[in-house]
Amino acid sequence: MGWLIVPKEQSVFVYLPDKPTTVFERLEVRLPVPDFAKDLELTVGELFNWLLD
């Protein structure tokens, strides 16, 4: 699993094995996380608030 974070567009491309790439742009949507971080709940908006603060 991988994230490509695009601050200028406030979008996150999510890459999962054997699945098409998904783009997350809506601020209220929770981002998928790997199994080892399953307790982490992070929305697109929270990610960009933290990164661009």
Secondary structure as the mmCIF struct_conf table of DSSP 4:
data_model
#
loop_
_struct_conf.conf_type_id
_struct_conf.id
_struct_conf.beg_label_comp_id
_struct_conf.beg_label_asym_id
_struct_conf.beg_label_seq_id
_struct_conf.end_label_comp_id
_struct_conf.end_label_asym_id
_struct_conf.end_label_seq_id
STRN STRN1 GLY A 2 VAL A 6
TURN_TY1_P TURN_TY1_P1 PRO A 7 GLN A 10
STRN STRN2 SER A 11 TYR A 15
TURN_TY1_P TURN_TY1_P2 PRO A 17 ASP A 18
BEND BEND1 LYS A 19 LYS A 19
STRN STRN3 THR A 22 PHE A 24
TURN_TY1_P TURN_TY1_P3 LEU A 27 GLU A 28
HELX_LH_PP_P HELX_LH_PP_P1 VAL A 29 VAL A 29
STRN STRN4 ARG A 30 ARG A 30
HELX_LH_PP_P HELX_LH_PP_P2 LEU A 31 PRO A 32
HELX_RH_3T_P HELX_RH_3T_P1 ASP A 35 ALA A 37
TURN_TY1_P TURN_TY1_P4 LYS A 38 ASP A 39
STRN STRN5 THR A 43 THR A 43
HELX_RH_AL_P HELX_RH_AL_P1 VAL A 44 LEU A 51
#
